[in-house]
């Protein structure tokens, strides 16, 4: 329909780049809507516009997502991995690198980085497990490929423990 909103649920690919292949009539109705996994439990949703997205589209989506779905909305710029994944992955990578450096076990790290920090019950490694280690690696690669001038670029290095598990086919909870 000519009034339908078209959206991608990507967690970090450029919404503007995705929009480039769309017909001109769809571009003003196209945006990003990033639900976090698992969506039935996670309250946050990011809305991402393109330069051609009509502002009313995000307004309508935000109203629907907050009232009908009971979610909290953050409007994010179309930057690599938007807001939450950019901050979250940077923090997770730094945590994994420090854990490796200090010889901390997965259980210790998860104990320290879960509820004790005021976060959800899942700590760093459990969160990676739920997200999927391969998915996490793709998110990290997006940062490595697109944020070379970022002052935190060094924290986007893939930790050895993550690379080793993926190499063995251990992709997290799904395997």
Backbone as JSON, one array per atom type, in Angstrom:
{
  "sequence": "XXXXXXXXXXXXXXXXXXXXXXXXXXXXXXXXXXXXXXXXXXXXXXXXXXXXXXXXXXXXXXXXXXXXXXXXXXXXXXXXXXXXXXXXXXXXXXXXXXXXXXXXXXXXXXXXXXXXXXXXXXXXXXXXXXXXXXXXXXXXXXXXXXXXXXXXXXXXXXXXXXXXXXXXXXXXXXX",
  "N": [[0.84, -1.19, 0.0], [0.38, 2.28, -0.58], [0.71, 3.84, 1.66], [1.97, 2.39, 3.56], [4.37, 1.71, 6.1], [7.75, 0.99, 5.71], [10.3, -0.93, 7.01], [13.54, -1.79, 8.34], [14.94, -4.25, 10.47], [17.59, -4.29, 11.15], [20.55, -4.53, 13.15], [22.63, -2.84, 12.94], [23.5, -2.21, 10.33], [23.85, 0.27, 7.75], [21.09, 2.3, 7.47], [20.53, 4.25, 5.62], [22.12, 3.42, 3.47], [20.85, 0.97, 2.89], [18.43, 2.01, 2.01], [19.01, 3.05, -0.45], [18.57, 1.3, -2.57], [15.88, 1.16, -2.86], [12.66, 1.83, -4.39], [11.79, 5.17, -5.42], [9.3, 6.02, -4.39], [9.02, 4.63, -2.03], [11.1, 5.34, -0.35], [10.59, 7.72, 1.32], [9.06, 6.56, 3.3], [10.58, 4.74, 4.57], [12.58, 3.35, 7.16], [14.7, 2.54, 9.98], [14.07, 0.09, 12.46], [14.99, -1.11, 15.28], [14.69, -3.86, 17.13], [15.6, -5.37, 20.17], [17.14, -8.49, 21.05], [16.02, -10.99, 23.32], [13.05, -9.99, 21.71], [10.57, -10.11, 23.03], [11.15, -9.79, 25.67], [12.94, -7.69, 25.93], [12.97, -4.24, 26.43], [13.8, -2.03, 24.96], [13.77, -0.16, 21.93], [15.21, 0.96, 18.96], [14.81, 3.68, 16.78], [15.54, 4.63, 13.53], [16.24, 7.08, 11.2], [16.5, 7.99, 7.68], [18.07, 10.34, 5.41], [15.91, 10.88, 3.76], [13.62, 10.01, 5.02], [10.34, 10.64, 6.03], [9.52, 12.77, 8.71], [7.09, 12.27, 10.08], [6.74, 9.56, 9.86], [8.51, 8.32, 11.71], [7.37, 9.42, 13.98], [4.82, 8.22, 13.97], [5.55, 5.5, 14.17], [6.89, 5.51, 16.64], [4.78, 6.17, 18.37], [3.16, 3.91, 18.04], [4.89, 1.81, 18.86], [5.43, 2.47, 21.52], [2.87, 2.66, 22.74], [1.22, 0.44, 21.85], [2.99, -1.73, 21.99], [4.4, -1.34, 24.3], [7.06, -0.55, 24.59], [10.24, 1.13, 25.14], [11.57, 3.9, 23.45], [14.37, 4.92, 21.57], [15.64, 7.39, 19.58], [17.83, 7.06, 17.07], [20.86, 8.06, 15.43], [21.93, 7.39, 12.08], [24.4, 5.73, 12.35], [27.25, 3.5, 12.5], [26.07, 0.61, 13.99], [24.3, 2.04, 15.5], [23.01, 3.33, 18.56], [22.75, 1.78, 21.08], [23.97, -0.78, 20.52], [26.47, 0.08, 19.73], [27.55, 1.28, 22.02], [27.16, -0.83, 23.82], [28.54, -3.07, 22.66], [31.14, -2.05, 22.53], [31.66, -1.82, 25.26], [31.41, -4.52, 26.01], [33.48, -5.71, 24.53], [35.73, -4.44, 25.63], [35.51, -5.4, 28.24], [35.84, -8.18, 27.84], [38.45, -8.24, 26.85], [39.9, -7.2, 29.03], [39.26, -9.16, 30.92], [40.54, -11.35, 29.85], [43.18, -10.44, 29.98], [43.57, -10.3, 32.77], [43.05, -12.86, 33.55], [40.47, -13.67, 34.31], [37.63, -15.68, 35.0], [34.8, -16.8, 33.01], [32.49, -17.03, 34.59], [33.09, -15.38, 36.8], [33.37, -12.88, 35.55], [30.77, -12.58, 34.48], [29.32, -12.51, 36.85], [30.23, -10.12, 37.94], [29.46, -8.25, 36.0], [26.74, -8.23, 35.65], [23.84, -8.08, 37.41], [25.04, -6.79, 39.59], [26.07, -4.48, 38.57], [23.84, -3.13, 38.04], [22.61, -3.9, 35.76], [20.76, -5.95, 33.41], [19.92, -9.35, 34.27], [21.72, -10.91, 32.9], [25.16, -11.26, 32.46], [28.21, -10.13, 30.85], [29.34, -12.31, 29.23], [27.2, -14.11, 29.16], [25.26, -12.57, 27.9], [26.47, -12.31, 25.38], [26.32, -14.96, 24.64], [23.54, -15.35, 24.38], [22.9, -13.48, 22.37], [24.39, -14.51, 20.29], [27.42, -15.66, 19.22], [28.49, -15.45, 16.67], [26.83, -13.52, 15.53], [27.48, -11.38, 17.17], [30.16, -11.09, 16.45], [29.82, -10.17, 13.83], [28.67, -7.67, 14.31], [30.78, -6.45, 15.65], [32.64, -6.45, 13.55], [31.44, -4.65, 11.8], [31.9, -2.31, 13.23], [34.7, -2.3, 13.25], [35.23, -2.03, 10.53], [34.07, 0.43, 9.88], [34.66, 2.46, 11.7], [37.25, 3.5, 11.95], [38.49, 5.91, 12.67], [37.54, 6.42, 15.16], [37.9, 7.3, 18.58], [37.83, 5.17, 20.33], [38.56, 2.97, 18.94], [40.49, 0.93, 19.35], [39.31, -0.71, 21.23], [37.62, -2.21, 19.75], [38.7, -4.51, 18.87], [38.63, -7.97, 18.15], [38.23, -10.15, 20.75], [40.44, -12.82, 21.74], [39.24, -15.05, 22.94], [36.61, -14.97, 21.99], [36.96, -15.18, 19.18], [38.17, -17.71, 19.11], [36.13, -19.44, 20.07], [34.17, -19.14, 18.08], [35.58, -20.12, 15.9], [35.64, -22.81, 16.58], [33.04, -23.46, 16.14], [31.29, -22.98, 18.15], [28.72, -21.14, 18.77], [27.25, -19.91, 20.66], [24.21, -19.81, 22.58], [22.51, -20.88, 20.61], [23.86, -23.03, 19.55]],
  "CA": [[0.0, 0.0, 0.0], [1.15, 3.52, -0.71], [0.89, 4.5, 2.96], [2.62, 1.44, 4.48], [5.73, 1.99, 6.56], [8.69, -0.09, 5.4], [11.39, -0.77, 7.97], [14.49, -2.87, 8.54], [15.28, -4.52, 11.87], [19.03, -4.49, 11.29], [21.1, -4.04, 14.42], [23.75, -1.94, 12.75], [23.8, -1.83, 8.95], [23.4, 1.62, 7.43], [19.72, 2.41, 6.98], [20.61, 5.07, 4.42], [22.64, 2.57, 2.4], [19.77, 0.05, 2.54], [17.37, 2.75, 1.31], [19.46, 3.44, -1.79], [18.06, 0.38, -3.6], [14.42, 1.2, -2.84], [12.0, 2.76, -5.32], [11.65, 6.53, -4.88], [8.05, 6.15, -3.66], [9.12, 3.97, -0.73], [12.14, 5.97, 0.46], [10.1, 8.59, 2.4], [8.38, 5.74, 4.3], [11.53, 3.73, 5.02], [13.4, 3.69, 8.32], [15.17, 1.4, 10.75], [13.42, -0.15, 13.75], [15.83, -2.17, 15.84], [14.23, -4.54, 18.34], [16.68, -6.13, 20.77], [16.81, -9.89, 21.33], [14.77, -11.44, 22.71], [12.14, -8.84, 21.68], [9.43, -10.18, 23.97], [11.62, -9.4, 27.0], [13.75, -6.47, 25.9], [12.07, -3.08, 26.33], [14.33, -0.95, 24.14], [13.68, -0.17, 20.47], [15.83, 2.12, 18.34], [14.25, 4.13, 15.51], [16.61, 5.28, 12.78], [15.77, 7.65, 9.95], [17.44, 8.29, 6.6], [17.84, 11.73, 5.02], [14.65, 11.02, 3.04], [12.49, 9.53, 5.82], [9.43, 11.69, 6.5], [9.48, 12.77, 10.18], [5.83, 11.7, 10.57], [6.9, 8.09, 9.89], [9.07, 7.98, 13.01], [6.38, 9.79, 14.99], [3.8, 7.16, 13.98], [6.15, 4.28, 14.7], [7.14, 5.68, 18.07], [3.49, 6.09, 19.06], [2.73, 2.51, 18.02], [5.81, 0.98, 19.64], [5.29, 2.78, 22.95], [1.52, 2.39, 23.27], [0.74, -0.92, 21.56], [3.97, -2.74, 22.36], [4.93, -1.06, 25.63], [8.52, -0.44, 24.52], [10.9, 2.43, 25.25], [12.15, 4.22, 22.15], [15.49, 5.83, 21.41], [15.85, 7.76, 18.18], [19.28, 6.96, 16.85], [21.41, 8.48, 14.14], [22.35, 6.28, 11.22], [25.83, 5.51, 12.5], [27.47, 2.06, 12.65], [25.5, -0.05, 15.17], [23.37, 2.96, 16.15], [23.41, 3.77, 19.89], [22.9, 0.74, 22.1], [24.98, -1.78, 20.16], [27.78, 0.72, 19.69], [27.99, 1.4, 23.41], [27.17, -2.16, 24.44], [29.62, -3.9, 22.12], [32.42, -1.47, 22.98], [31.82, -2.23, 26.66], [31.62, -5.98, 26.08], [34.82, -6.01, 24.02], [36.69, -3.99, 26.64], [35.4, -6.33, 29.36], [36.46, -9.46, 27.46], [39.9, -8.03, 26.73], [40.42, -7.08, 30.4], [39.11, -10.47, 31.57], [41.63, -12.18, 29.32], [44.43, -9.89, 30.52], [43.67, -10.6, 34.2], [42.76, -14.27, 33.79], [39.17, -13.83, 34.98], [36.77, -16.7, 34.4], [33.51, -16.37, 32.48], [31.56, -16.9, 35.72], [33.45, -14.19, 37.58], [33.02, -11.7, 34.74], [29.31, -12.45, 34.43], [28.87, -12.1, 38.18], [30.59, -8.71, 38.12], [28.9, -7.36, 34.98], [25.29, -8.39, 35.55], [23.0, -7.34, 38.37], [25.85, -5.95, 40.49], [26.26, -3.19, 37.91], [22.53, -2.57, 37.77], [22.18, -4.33, 34.43], [19.88, -7.12, 33.4], [20.52, -10.49, 34.98], [22.8, -11.5, 32.09], [26.44, -10.56, 32.42], [28.84, -9.95, 29.54], [29.44, -13.53, 28.42], [25.85, -14.67, 28.96], [24.64, -11.74, 26.87], [27.06, -12.74, 24.11], [25.77, -16.29, 24.39], [22.15, -15.19, 23.93], [22.94, -12.77, 21.09], [25.03, -15.37, 19.3], [28.8, -15.18, 19.06], [28.68, -15.07, 15.27], [26.15, -12.23, 15.35], [28.31, -10.4, 17.86], [31.34, -10.87, 15.61], [29.4, -9.32, 12.7], [28.49, -6.32, 14.85], [32.15, -5.96, 15.88], [33.26, -6.2, 12.24], [30.87, -3.39, 11.31], [32.62, -1.24, 13.92], [36.09, -2.31, 12.78], [35.26, -1.56, 9.14], [33.51, 1.76, 9.67], [34.98, 3.42, 12.74], [38.71, 3.53, 12.08], [38.91, 7.17, 13.29], [36.9, 6.52, 16.46], [38.91, 7.25, 19.65], [37.74, 3.89, 21.04], [38.77, 1.92, 17.94], [41.29, -0.18, 19.9], [38.44, -1.63, 21.98], [36.81, -2.99, 18.81], [39.44, -5.72, 18.49], [37.93, -9.19, 18.52], [38.98, -10.89, 21.78], [40.86, -14.17, 21.36], [38.26, -16.04, 23.42], [35.47, -14.92, 21.07], [37.4, -15.74, 17.9], [38.41, -19.15, 19.3], [34.85, -20.15, 20.18], [33.55, -19.12, 16.76], [36.37, -21.05, 15.08], [35.24, -24.17, 16.96], [31.63, -23.66, 15.85], [30.49, -22.69, 19.35], [28.17, -19.84, 18.43], [26.41, -19.43, 21.75], [23.04, -20.57, 22.99], [21.89, -21.57, 19.48], [24.57, -24.27, 19.26]],
  "C": [[0.88, 1.25, 0.0], [1.4, 4.23, 0.62], [1.62, 3.6, 3.96], [4.03, 1.9, 4.84], [6.58, 0.77, 6.26], [9.91, 0.12, 6.3], [12.29, -2.01, 7.99], [14.77, -3.01, 10.03], [16.77, -4.79, 12.04], [19.52, -3.91, 12.61], [22.27, -3.09, 14.2], [24.12, -1.57, 11.34], [23.24, -0.44, 8.67], [22.0, 1.61, 6.83], [19.71, 3.23, 5.69], [21.09, 4.23, 3.25], [21.57, 1.56, 1.95], [18.71, 0.75, 1.7], [17.74, 3.06, -0.13], [18.9, 2.54, -2.89], [16.53, 0.38, -3.69], [13.87, 2.12, -3.92], [11.77, 4.11, -4.64], [10.39, 6.69, -4.03], [8.07, 5.53, -2.27], [10.09, 4.7, 0.2], [11.62, 6.89, 1.57], [9.42, 7.83, 3.55], [9.3, 4.68, 4.9], [12.35, 4.24, 6.2], [13.93, 2.4, 8.95], [14.38, 1.31, 12.04], [14.11, -1.36, 14.36], [15.26, -2.66, 17.17], [15.4, -5.37, 18.87], [16.22, -7.53, 21.11], [16.92, -10.19, 22.81], [13.71, -10.33, 22.82], [11.0, -8.91, 22.69], [9.85, -9.74, 25.37], [12.35, -8.06, 27.03], [12.86, -5.26, 25.6], [12.53, -2.03, 25.33], [14.14, -1.21, 22.65], [14.35, 1.1, 19.97], [15.11, 2.42, 17.03], [15.31, 4.95, 14.8], [16.05, 5.8, 11.47], [16.88, 7.73, 8.92], [17.24, 9.77, 6.27], [16.49, 11.95, 4.32], [13.42, 10.52, 3.81], [11.64, 10.73, 6.27], [9.37, 11.64, 8.03], [8.21, 12.13, 10.75], [5.91, 10.18, 10.67], [7.45, 7.66, 11.25], [8.1, 8.33, 14.14], [5.31, 8.7, 15.12], [4.34, 5.87, 14.57], [6.39, 4.38, 16.2], [5.84, 5.57, 18.87], [3.02, 4.64, 19.13], [3.58, 1.65, 18.96], [5.66, 1.23, 21.15], [3.92, 2.39, 23.49], [1.09, 0.95, 23.06], [1.69, -1.99, 22.05], [4.59, -2.52, 23.74], [6.45, -0.95, 25.68], [8.97, 0.99, 24.8], [11.63, 2.67, 23.94], [13.31, 5.19, 22.3], [15.59, 6.13, 19.92], [17.35, 7.87, 17.97], [19.66, 7.54, 15.5], [21.85, 7.25, 13.38], [23.88, 6.19, 11.23], [26.04, 4.01, 12.72], [27.0, 1.54, 14.01], [24.65, 0.86, 16.04], [23.87, 3.33, 17.55], [23.74, 2.59, 20.8], [23.96, -0.29, 21.76], [26.38, -1.17, 20.13], [28.35, 0.83, 21.1], [28.16, 0.02, 24.03], [28.32, -3.03, 23.97], [30.98, -3.36, 22.55], [32.69, -1.89, 24.43], [32.11, -3.71, 26.8], [33.02, -6.35, 25.61], [35.88, -5.62, 25.06], [36.69, -4.94, 27.83], [36.08, -7.65, 29.05], [37.98, -9.35, 27.37], [40.53, -7.94, 28.13], [40.34, -8.41, 31.14], [40.24, -11.39, 31.13], [42.96, -11.75, 29.93], [44.64, -10.3, 31.98], [43.32, -12.04, 34.56], [41.45, -14.52, 34.53], [38.31, -14.85, 34.24], [35.47, -16.07, 33.89], [32.53, -16.12, 33.63], [31.83, -15.66, 36.55], [33.04, -12.92, 36.83], [31.51, -11.5, 34.7], [28.73, -12.03, 35.78], [29.09, -10.6, 38.39], [29.84, -7.77, 37.18], [27.4, -7.53, 34.77], [24.58, -7.48, 36.53], [23.81, -6.41, 39.28], [26.14, -4.58, 39.88], [24.93, -2.52, 37.58], [22.01, -2.91, 36.38], [21.19, -5.47, 34.57], [20.61, -8.29, 34.05], [21.67, -11.11, 34.2], [24.04, -10.63, 32.14], [26.98, -10.55, 31.0], [28.82, -11.22, 28.7], [28.08, -14.18, 28.18], [25.09, -13.87, 27.9], [25.16, -12.12, 25.5], [26.5, -14.09, 23.69], [24.35, -16.21, 23.82], [22.1, -14.52, 22.55], [23.43, -13.68, 19.98], [26.42, -14.82, 19.03], [29.09, -14.76, 17.63], [28.02, -13.73, 14.98], [26.97, -11.12, 15.99], [29.55, -10.07, 17.04], [31.01, -10.0, 14.4], [29.23, -7.87, 13.13], [29.87, -5.68, 15.09], [32.82, -5.61, 14.56], [32.72, -4.91, 11.62], [31.6, -2.21, 11.94], [34.06, -1.15, 13.42], [36.19, -1.71, 11.38], [34.9, -0.09, 8.98], [33.91, 2.83, 10.68], [36.48, 3.54, 13.0], [39.23, 4.8, 12.77], [38.3, 7.38, 14.68], [37.96, 6.44, 17.56], [38.9, 5.93, 20.43], [38.01, 2.7, 20.11], [39.52, 0.71, 18.49], [40.42, -1.18, 20.67], [37.56, -2.47, 21.06], [37.55, -4.22, 18.3], [38.67, -6.94, 18.97], [38.76, -9.94, 19.55], [39.29, -12.31, 21.32], [39.83, -15.22, 21.77], [37.06, -16.1, 22.48], [35.83, -15.55, 19.73], [37.6, -17.25, 18.0], [37.13, -19.95, 19.38], [34.15, -20.22, 18.82], [34.25, -20.1, 15.83], [35.98, -22.5, 15.34], [33.78, -24.47, 16.64], [30.73, -23.46, 17.05], [29.97, -21.27, 19.2], [27.26, -19.26, 19.51], [25.25, -20.36, 22.0], [22.43, -21.39, 21.84], [22.62, -22.85, 19.09], [24.77, -25.01, 20.56]]
}
